[in-house]
Amino acid sequence: MGVGHAKGRLRPARRFDSRGSIIIGALVTVFVLSLLGVALFDLAVVENRLILGSDCDVRAFYAAEAGLQVAYKNVNTWFP
């Protein structure tokens, strides 16, 4: 065995071991993007409920207005 042979020698300890930091960064990124996706989905659901509620309000308004017109015509036929 010669002088520069590395068998049996330990590697020098790294000051900062960065193994696995990429995986942790990727997991944090996936987690943040998942939270953003869930928030956007929830926002879309709320927006859809508002639109459907608005549609029902418009239908109710027109139905009430039609009822008033029928009542007005009936009153005019009773009292000419």
CYANA upper distance limits for C-alpha pairs under 8 A (distance plus 0.5 A):
  1 MET  CA      5 HIS  CA      7.16
 20 GLY  CA     24 ILE  CA      6.87
 21 SER  CA     25 GLY  CA      6.57
 22 ILE  CA     26 ALA  CA      6.57
 23 ILE  CA     27 LEU  CA      6.60
 24 ILE  CA     28 VAL  CA      6.64
 25 GLY  CA     29 THR  CA      6.65
 26 ALA  CA     30 VAL  CA      6.62
 27 LEU  CA     31 PHE  CA      6.55
 28 VAL  CA     32 VAL  CA      6.65
 29 THR  CA     33 LEU  CA      6.62
 30 VAL  CA     34 SER  CA      6.48
 31 PHE  CA     35 LEU  CA      6.74
 32 VAL  CA     36 LEU  CA      6.74
 33 LEU  CA     37 GLY  CA      6.61
 34 SER  CA     38 VAL  CA      6.69
 35 LEU  CA     39 ALA  CA      6.64
 36 LEU  CA     40 LEU  CA      6.65
 37 GLY  CA     41 PHE  CA      6.60
 38 VAL  CA     42 ASP  CA      6.64
 39 ALA  CA     43 LEU  CA      6.66
 40 LEU  CA     44 ALA  CA      6.68
 41 PHE  CA     45 VAL  CA      6.80
 42 ASP  CA     46 VAL  CA      6.77
 43 LEU  CA     47 GLU  CA      6.59
 44 ALA  CA     48 ASN  CA      6.57
 45 VAL  CA     49 ARG  CA      6.79
 46 VAL  CA     50 LEU  CA      6.80
 47 GLU  CA     51 ILE  CA      6.76
 48 ASN  CA     52 LEU  CA      6.69
 49 ARG  CA     53 GLY  CA      6.49
 50 LEU  CA     54 SER  CA      6.53
 51 ILE  CA     55 ASP  CA      6.71
 52 LEU  CA     56 CYS  CA      6.84
 53 GLY  CA     57 ASP  CA      6.71
 54 SER  CA     58 VAL  CA      6.74
 55 ASP  CA     59 ARG  CA      6.80
 56 CYS  CA     60 ALA  CA      6.60
 57 ASP  CA     61 PHE  CA      6.63
 58 VAL  CA     62 TYR  CA      6.80
 59 ARG  CA     63 ALA  CA      6.61
 60 ALA  CA     64 ALA  CA      6.58
 61 PHE  CA     65 GLU  CA      6.62
 62 TYR  CA     66 ALA  CA      6.56
 63 ALA  CA     67 GLY  CA      6.68
 64 ALA  CA     68 LEU  CA      6.75
 65 GLU  CA     69 GLN  CA      6.80
 66 ALA  CA     70 VAL  CA      6.80
 67 GLY  CA     71 ALA  CA      6.66
 68 LEU  CA     72 TYR  CA      6.51
 69 GLN  CA     73 LYS  CA      6.72
 70 VAL  CA     74 ASN  CA      6.69
 71 ALA  CA     75 VAL  CA      6.63
 72 TYR  CA     76 ASN  CA      6.70
 73 LYS  CA     77 THR  CA      6.79
 74 ASN  CA     78 TRP  CA      6.84
 75 VAL  CA     79 PHE  CA      6.71
 76 ASN  CA     80 PRO  CA      6.14
